[in-house]
Amino acid sequence: MVDTDHPRILFLAVDRATYKPILEQPWQEACDAAAARIPGLMAAKLADNLAHIAAKMGGTRMAA
């Protein structure tokens, strides 16, 4: 008799599996590269938003 409601165990569980952290360094490098771009992206977006507001107001400067 086969129990079709539950999958069969193909591998026995091991007490402790260990893996080499081969993706840790590339992941950290990618995160660092992305974080380094944030200030420039935010400054460009802010400048674009301010230019858009100024254009809507007829080119007058906004008070600080």
Number of C-alpha atoms within 10 A of each C-alpha: 3 6 7 7 6 7 7 9 7 6 6 6 8 6 5 5 6 5 5 6 7 8 8 9 10 10 11 11 11 11 11 11 11 10 10 11 10 11 10 10 11 11 11 12 12 12 12 12 12 14 14 12 15 14 12 10 11 8 11 10 12 9 4 3
